[in-house]
Amino acid sequence: MSEVETYRDRARAWLASVEPRFGAAARLGLREDEDLALGRAYLRARYEAGFGGIDLPVEVGGQGLSAVHKRAFELEEIALGPPTVYFGISLGMPVPIVTRFASDRAWARERTIAALRGEEIWCQLFSEPAAGSDLAGVRLKAKRHGADWRLSGQKLWTSWAQYSDYGVILARSDPSAPKNKGLTYFWGDMRARGVTVRPIRLANAHHDVCEVFFDDVEVGDHQRLSEVGGGFSVAMATLMIERYLSRTAPGSGRRSISFCRLRGRPGSPAGRPSRTAASGR
Ligand SMILES: Cc1cc2nc3c(=O)[nH]c(=O)nc-3n(C[C@H](O)[C@H](O)[C@H](O)COP(=O)(O)OP(=O)(O)OC[C@H]3O[C@@H](n4cnc5c(N)ncnc54)[C@H](O)[C@@H]3O)c2cc1C
């Protein structure tokens, strides 16, 4: 038996042991706030069992294993159906980017562990009303304010912003530079003064995407995750993770729909397709 198969067996045994507390049956009929609380408890248990941040480096609080180990775990986890959807974006893109690009390594480790334990949630603030596929068209302004920055503008379709503590933000720091050269990448505190989050009620009654408004929000220069004007390359690094996740995540596409048809979404009638846990979208 290969080392990954042994690991997968260990994952399966642990997941079976927590199924009564966190499995799909335990979630049925829960309100969203209850489901989120259960999700936080599941992430804490998963982290303490040694299955949190499987492919993240040990020095930032991960397990230092490969993407193959992570996928092996996820293939078992999807069958359990725990409430991980709220953390899909957070752990999928922003947290790995912070672990990679934040210069304060101690802070990055603290944030990563808090996110892996479900204590903190991150969102990804890229898309805007006029910047979706054309990400380099981002208009949210980042203006110098002494040594620091002030952000003003709007983001759109931000998944789970209403529950997020922090976000990664792509902003235009130089409107005179060519589109993809005038961007800078920051992390921001979602509870900072001037940040307003408005969940969007979708036609299917879900409200997992939001509009986020920035009104002269103070951001320190230490919150920069790219060179000034170098935000597009960090954004591309983020999207490369996202592309990989959405192609390979167990539960994506057809599998997710058939799974949800079988299991239903907590608090809603069975048969309504939900978003994939791994991508959070
Ligand atoms: C459920 C959900 C969750 C999301 N969560 C987040 C999030 O957390 N954070 C975030 O930043 N964003 C998020 N998004 C936004 C998502 O990344 C954007 O929807 C995506 O980038 C596409 O942008 P758009 O919707 O503005 O479409 P548009 O850019 O308007 O594109 C509409 C269509 O036109 C096509 N098109 C565009 N330009 C061209 C062209 N030049 N030639 C040919 N075809 C073209 C596109 O392929 C697409 O099919 C989310 C979106 C959804 C649906």
PDBQT file of the ligand as one rigid body, heavy atoms in Angstrom, charges set to zero:
ROOT
HETATM    1  C1  LIG A 301     -20.913  32.555  -7.350  1.00  0.00    +0.000 C 
HETATM    2  C2  LIG A 301     -19.835  33.539  -7.603  1.00  0.00    +0.000 A 
HETATM    3  C3  LIG A 301     -18.920  33.844  -6.596  1.00  0.00    +0.000 A 
HETATM    4  C4  LIG A 301     -17.935  34.785  -6.814  1.00  0.00    +0.000 A 
HETATM    5  N1  LIG A 301     -17.059  35.105  -5.804  1.00  0.00    +0.000 NA
HETATM    6  C5  LIG A 301     -16.128  36.041  -6.022  1.00  0.00    +0.000 A 
HETATM    7  C6  LIG A 301     -15.218  36.430  -4.970  1.00  0.00    +0.000 A 
HETATM    8  O1  LIG A 301     -15.266  35.915  -3.853  1.00  0.00    +0.000 OA
HETATM    9  N2  LIG A 301     -14.344  37.411  -5.235  1.00  0.00    +0.000 N 
HETATM   10  C7  LIG A 301     -14.250  38.017  -6.448  1.00  0.00    +0.000 A 
HETATM   11  O2  LIG A 301     -13.410  38.885  -6.608  1.00  0.00    +0.000 OA
HETATM   12  N3  LIG A 301     -15.075  37.674  -7.473  1.00  0.00    +0.000 NA
HETATM   13  C8  LIG A 301     -16.002  36.709  -7.272  1.00  0.00    +0.000 A 
HETATM   14  N4  LIG A 301     -16.854  36.353  -8.293  1.00  0.00    +0.000 N 
HETATM   15  C9  LIG A 301     -16.781  37.076  -9.558  1.00  0.00    +0.000 C 
HETATM   16  C10 LIG A 301     -16.160  36.265 -10.670  1.00  0.00    +0.000 C 
HETATM   17  O3  LIG A 301     -14.794  36.097 -10.492  1.00  0.00    +0.000 OA
HETATM   18  C11 LIG A 301     -16.530  37.022 -11.933  1.00  0.00    +0.000 C 
HETATM   19  O4  LIG A 301     -17.891  36.728 -12.123  1.00  0.00    +0.000 OA
HETATM   20  C12 LIG A 301     -15.743  36.647 -13.100  1.00  0.00    +0.000 C 
HETATM   21  O5  LIG A 301     -14.459  37.208 -13.001  1.00  0.00    +0.000 OA
HETATM   22  C13 LIG A 301     -16.434  37.096 -14.402  1.00  0.00    +0.000 C 
HETATM   23  O6  LIG A 301     -16.727  38.445 -14.316  1.00  0.00    +0.000 OA
HETATM   24  P1  LIG A 301     -18.174  39.036 -14.638  1.00  0.00    +0.000 P 
HETATM   25  O7  LIG A 301     -19.187  38.251 -13.868  1.00  0.00    +0.000 OA
HETATM   26  O8  LIG A 301     -18.139  40.524 -14.438  1.00  0.00    +0.000 OA
HETATM   27  O9  LIG A 301     -18.403  38.694 -16.152  1.00  0.00    +0.000 OA
HETATM   28  P2  LIG A 301     -17.938  39.534 -17.407  1.00  0.00    +0.000 P 
HETATM   29  O10 LIG A 301     -16.514  39.898 -17.291  1.00  0.00    +0.000 OA
HETATM   30  O11 LIG A 301     -18.923  40.619 -17.661  1.00  0.00    +0.000 OA
HETATM   31  O12 LIG A 301     -18.082  38.430 -18.526  1.00  0.00    +0.000 OA
HETATM   32  C14 LIG A 301     -19.387  37.952 -18.920  1.00  0.00    +0.000 C 
HETATM   33  C15 LIG A 301     -19.180  36.919 -20.018  1.00  0.00    +0.000 C 
HETATM   34  O13 LIG A 301     -18.555  37.525 -21.158  1.00  0.00    +0.000 OA
HETATM   35  C16 LIG A 301     -17.344  36.796 -21.476  1.00  0.00    +0.000 C 
HETATM   36  N5  LIG A 301     -16.348  37.766 -21.910  1.00  0.00    +0.000 N 
HETATM   37  C17 LIG A 301     -15.853  38.771 -21.184  1.00  0.00    +0.000 A 
HETATM   38  N6  LIG A 301     -14.933  39.463 -21.900  1.00  0.00    +0.000 NA
HETATM   39  C18 LIG A 301     -14.856  38.870 -23.113  1.00  0.00    +0.000 A 
HETATM   40  C19 LIG A 301     -14.091  39.112 -24.284  1.00  0.00    +0.000 A 
HETATM   41  N7  LIG A 301     -13.232  40.121 -24.373  1.00  0.00    +0.000 N 
HETATM   42  N8  LIG A 301     -14.273  38.279 -25.333  1.00  0.00    +0.000 NA
HETATM   43  C20 LIG A 301     -15.160  37.254 -25.267  1.00  0.00    +0.000 A 
HETATM   44  N9  LIG A 301     -15.901  36.975 -24.180  1.00  0.00    +0.000 NA
HETATM   45  C21 LIG A 301     -15.758  37.773 -23.104  1.00  0.00    +0.000 A 
HETATM   46  C22 LIG A 301     -16.924  36.089 -20.209  1.00  0.00    +0.000 C 
HETATM   47  O14 LIG A 301     -16.178  34.915 -20.489  1.00  0.00    +0.000 OA
HETATM   48  C23 LIG A 301     -18.270  35.741 -19.595  1.00  0.00    +0.000 C 
HETATM   49  O15 LIG A 301     -18.787  34.562 -20.136  1.00  0.00    +0.000 OA
HETATM   50  C24 LIG A 301     -17.850  35.414  -8.086  1.00  0.00    +0.000 A 
HETATM   51  C25 LIG A 301     -18.757  35.085  -9.105  1.00  0.00    +0.000 A 
HETATM   52  C26 LIG A 301     -19.736  34.157  -8.863  1.00  0.00    +0.000 A 
HETATM   53  C27 LIG A 301     -20.692  33.806  -9.983  1.00  0.00    +0.000 C 
ENDROOT
TORSDOF 0
